[in-house]
Amino acid sequence: MAQPRIVIIGAGPAGVRCAETFVAAGLRPTIIDEGRRDGGQIYRRQPDNFSRSYPQLYGTEANRAQALHDCFDQLRDKVNYHPQTLAWNISEGRVHLMHQMQQMQQERAPRASALAYDILVLCTGATDRLMPTPGWQYAGTYSLGAAQVALKSQAVSVGRKVVFMGSGPLLYLVASQYSKAGANVAAVLDTSPFRLQWRALPKLLARPGVLFKGLFLLNAIRRAGVDIQRGITPVQIEGTPESGVQGVRYRSADGREHALSCDAVAMGYHLRAETQLADLARCEFVFDEASRQWLPRVDADGRSSVPGVYLAGDGARIRGADAAENAGRLAALAALADLRSTSKSNQAAPVAVEQLAQLHQEQAAMEQFRLGLQQAFPWPAQQAASLPDSAIVCRCEGITAGELREVVHHKGAQEANRAKAFSRVGMGRCQGRYCGHAGAEVIAAAIGCPVADVGRLRTQAPVKPLAFSIVEEPQ
Ligand SMILES: Cc1cc2nc3c(=O)[nH]c(=O)nc-3n(C[C@H](O)[C@H](O)[C@H](O)COP(=O)(O)OP(=O)(O)OC[C@H]3O[C@@H](n4cnc5c(N)ncnc54)[C@H](O)[C@@H]3O)c2cc1C
C-alpha cells in the first residue's frame, strides 16, 4: 500500500526527533516550519554569514544543539522539508500553507497550497507568556524571547541599559546571556518570592543537572554585579510614546517603591504553549491548574483526542528541550503503532518496549520538574486583578483593563470569546496569543470566578497574519 502521508509542523527539537523516528521506520515525512532554518527556538541557527561557535551561541547546550543540527542535516534528503512556510489553517484533513515568506519582503506574492495528511504531528513549541504592566506599550519593551532572539540571531542587545522583569527560568537565562555578552543589565526583577523557589526544591531535584545549571547561571549573574530582586511587584514602565522606555518603577518585597532608569525592558512570565493549530484540528483542551492555561488533551505518548493527530514538545506541555526531543520520538512511535494496528502501513516496525519504558520514565521526571518550575515561578494572576483601569491589556488594539472590565460588568461579557467580541481584546494581529491569558485573568478577577470558568479564546484561521495577495497553487 502507498506510504501514509505524514506531516510534521515544526523543525525544533520535537519535530526533528519525530522525523528521525519516522525515517528510521522507512517512511518519508514532510516537515513544515516557518523559520528560515531548522533548530526551533532553543537551537535556532545563526544567519549564514555569522560564524559564532557552538559554545559561544548555545553555552552549556552546545553539544545538544550540534547533535540536533547534525541529525537534521543527515535527514535532509530523506524528508520533504519546507522552511519559511507557515501552516495557517487546518481543515478537513488538510494543512493550509503559505510558502516562501521571504518573497513577501521582496514584495512578491507568496505561494499558498494545501497538504492532505494521514498523520499530523504538531511540534509547534511555545511563545513568551506576558502579563501587562502599565507602560508596556512603550517602544523598548520586549518579551524575553525577542530579547534573546536579538542576541542569538543578530548579536545585538535590545538597549543600552536593560531591566529584566517577570519570572521563570528564562528570565535568569536571558539576563545571564546578556551579561555574558557584555550588555548592561540594570537589574533582574523577579515577581516570585524566594520562599516559593525554596519550597519547589524537592520537585526541582527531579532533574539535578538542570537545577545545578540554573544555580550556576544565578551565580554568574550575581558575580557580574547585577542586582537580583525577588518577590517584587511591577508598578510602571516609565516613558512616553515619543521617547520610549525611560525606566521602571516597582515595589520590593518589603513594600517600598523603587525607580530604576533604563532604555529597554525585557519581560516575560515563563511560556505559553502554541496551541492554535491543535484547536483548528479540533483537539480537546483541558485546563492545567499548575500553569493556569488551557492545553490540548494528550496521552503519555502525545495522542490527541482526534485520531491521526499527535502533539509533541512545548506545544503540548512546556517541559523544555530535552523533553521535547523525547516527546517527538514518542509521538512518532505512537503514530507508527497506530498505523500498524489500522494496517495502513506494513513498513512500521514494532516498537521496542524497552525504548518506550525508558522514554516514559524520563518524561515522568521532566513532568515533575515542570511542576516544580510552576511552583517556583508562578504566573502572577493577582497582577491582572490589580491592574489600574488605564493600563493597556491588548497592545495590538490598544484596549485598556478598564474597557475590558466595562464589557464584563455592563454587557454581561463574562466568557472569553464574548468579551473579545465586545471589547476587541484578542482581536488584533496576535489573535490573543500575548494578551489572552492576562485578559482572562482580568475577567475572572472582575467577576470573582475561577479563571478556568472564563474559558479560552477559540482559534480563528489564519493563526498569524497573511498577505492580502497570494498565488494559489493548483491542488
Ligand atoms: C522565546 C523562547 C526562548 C527560549 N529560550 C530557551 C533557552 O535559551 N534555553 C532553553 O533551555 N530553553 C529555551 N526555551 C524553551 C525551548 O525553546 C523549548 O523547550 C524547546 O525549543 C521546545 O522544542 P519544541 O520542538 O517543542 O519547540 P520549538 O523549538 O519552539 O520549535 C517549534 C517550531 O515550530 C515552528 N512553528 C510553530 N508554529 C508554526 C506554524 N504555524 N507554521 C509553521 N511552523 C511553525 C516554529 O517556527 C519552530 O521552529 C525558549 C522558549 C521560547 C519560547
The ligand as an SDF file (V2000), in Angstrom:
LIG
                    3D

 53 58  0  0  0  0  0  0  0  0999 V2000
   11.2100   32.6600   23.3020 C   0  0  0  0  0  0  0  0  0  0  0  0
   11.7730   31.3940   23.8540 C   0  0  0  0  0  0  0  0  0  0  0  0
   13.1060   31.3250   24.2280 C   0  0  0  0  0  0  0  0  0  0  0  0
   13.6100   30.1340   24.7820 C   0  0  0  0  0  0  0  0  0  0  0  0
   14.9170   30.0730   25.1510 N   0  0  0  0  0  0  0  0  0  0  0  0
   15.3880   28.9350   25.7220 C   0  0  0  0  0  0  0  0  0  0  0  0
   16.7370   28.8220   26.1120 C   0  0  0  0  0  0  0  0  0  0  0  0
   17.5350   29.7360   25.9120 O   0  0  0  0  0  0  0  0  0  0  0  0
   17.1380   27.6830   26.7140 N   0  0  0  0  0  0  0  0  0  0  0  0
   16.2870   26.6510   26.9390 C   0  0  0  0  0  0  0  0  0  0  0  0
   16.6770   25.6160   27.5030 O   0  0  0  0  0  0  0  0  0  0  0  0
   15.0120   26.7100   26.5190 N   0  0  0  0  0  0  0  0  0  0  0  0
   14.5480   27.8270   25.9330 C   0  0  0  0  0  0  0  0  0  0  0  0
   13.2590   27.9010   25.5460 N   0  0  0  0  0  0  0  0  0  0  0  0
   12.4500   26.6970   25.6270 C   0  0  0  0  0  0  0  0  0  0  0  0
   12.8550   25.7980   24.4460 C   0  0  0  0  0  0  0  0  0  0  0  0
   12.9670   26.5850   23.3100 O   0  0  0  0  0  0  0  0  0  0  0  0
   11.8540   24.7400   24.2230 C   0  0  0  0  0  0  0  0  0  0  0  0
   11.7070   23.9630   25.3950 O   0  0  0  0  0  0  0  0  0  0  0  0
   12.1940   23.8270   23.0690 C   0  0  0  0  0  0  0  0  0  0  0  0
   12.6830   24.5460   21.9830 O   0  0  0  0  0  0  0  0  0  0  0  0
   10.9540   23.0720   22.7110 C   0  0  0  0  0  0  0  0  0  0  0  0
   11.1260   22.4220   21.5000 O   0  0  0  0  0  0  0  0  0  0  0  0
    9.8990   22.2450   20.5020 P   0  0  0  0  0  0  0  0  0  0  0  0
   10.4080   21.4320   19.3820 O   0  0  0  0  0  0  0  0  0  0  0  0
    8.7350   21.7880   21.2670 O   0  0  0  0  0  0  0  0  0  0  0  0
    9.5380   23.7260   20.0210 O   0  0  0  0  0  0  0  0  0  0  0  0
   10.4010   24.8440   19.2890 P   0  0  0  0  0  0  0  0  0  0  0  0
   11.8410   24.6600   19.4660 O   0  0  0  0  0  0  0  0  0  0  0  0
    9.8190   26.1420   19.7250 O   0  0  0  0  0  0  0  0  0  0  0  0
   10.0670   24.6220   17.7630 O   0  0  0  0  0  0  0  0  0  0  0  0
    8.7900   24.8680   17.2370 C   0  0  0  0  0  0  0  0  0  0  0  0
    8.9340   25.1230   15.7580 C   0  0  0  0  0  0  0  0  0  0  0  0
    7.6300   25.1610   15.1810 O   0  0  0  0  0  0  0  0  0  0  0  0
    7.5770   26.1690   14.2180 C   0  0  0  0  0  0  0  0  0  0  0  0
    6.1780   26.5890   14.0900 N   0  0  0  0  0  0  0  0  0  0  0  0
    5.3230   26.9260   15.0860 C   0  0  0  0  0  0  0  0  0  0  0  0
    4.1130   27.2330   14.5890 N   0  0  0  0  0  0  0  0  0  0  0  0
    4.2120   27.0850   13.2510 C   0  0  0  0  0  0  0  0  0  0  0  0
    3.2840   27.2650   12.1730 C   0  0  0  0  0  0  0  0  0  0  0  0
    2.0140   27.6530   12.3880 N   0  0  0  0  0  0  0  0  0  0  0  0
    3.7200   27.0510   10.9120 N   0  0  0  0  0  0  0  0  0  0  0  0
    4.9950   26.6640   10.6790 C   0  0  0  0  0  0  0  0  0  0  0  0
    5.9090   26.4800   11.6610 N   0  0  0  0  0  0  0  0  0  0  0  0
    5.5130   26.6790   12.9260 C   0  0  0  0  0  0  0  0  0  0  0  0
    8.4820   27.2580   14.7550 C   0  0  0  0  0  0  0  0  0  0  0  0
    8.9910   28.0650   13.7050 O   0  0  0  0  0  0  0  0  0  0  0  0
    9.5730   26.4660   15.4560 C   0  0  0  0  0  0  0  0  0  0  0  0
   10.7010   26.2700   14.6470 O   0  0  0  0  0  0  0  0  0  0  0  0
   12.7570   29.0410   24.9540 C   0  0  0  0  0  0  0  0  0  0  0  0
   11.4340   29.1250   24.5310 C   0  0  0  0  0  0  0  0  0  0  0  0
   10.9390   30.2860   23.9850 C   0  0  0  0  0  0  0  0  0  0  0  0
    9.5070   30.3490   23.5150 C   0  0  0  0  0  0  0  0  0  0  0  0
  1  2  1  0
  2  3  1  0
  2 52  2  0
  3  4  2  0
  4  5  1  0
  4 50  1  0
  5  6  2  0
  6  7  1  0
  6 13  1  0
  7  8  2  0
  7  9  1  0
  9 10  1  0
 10 11  2  0
 10 12  1  0
 12 13  2  0
 13 14  1  0
 14 15  1  0
 14 50  1  0
 15 16  1  0
 16 17  1  0
 16 18  1  0
 18 19  1  0
 18 20  1  0
 20 21  1  0
 20 22  1  0
 22 23  1  0
 23 24  1  0
 24 25  2  0
 24 26  1  0
 24 27  1  0
 27 28  1  0
 28 29  2  0
 28 30  1  0
 28 31  1  0
 31 32  1  0
 32 33  1  0
 33 34  1  0
 33 48  1  0
 34 35  1  0
 35 36  1  0
 35 46  1  0
 36 37  1  0
 36 45  1  0
 37 38  2  0
 38 39  1  0
 39 40  1  0
 39 45  2  0
 40 41  1  0
 40 42  2  0
 42 43  1  0
 43 44  2  0
 44 45  1  0
 46 47  1  0
 46 48  1  0
 48 49  1  0
 50 51  2  0
 51 52  1  0
 52 53  1  0
M  END
$$$$
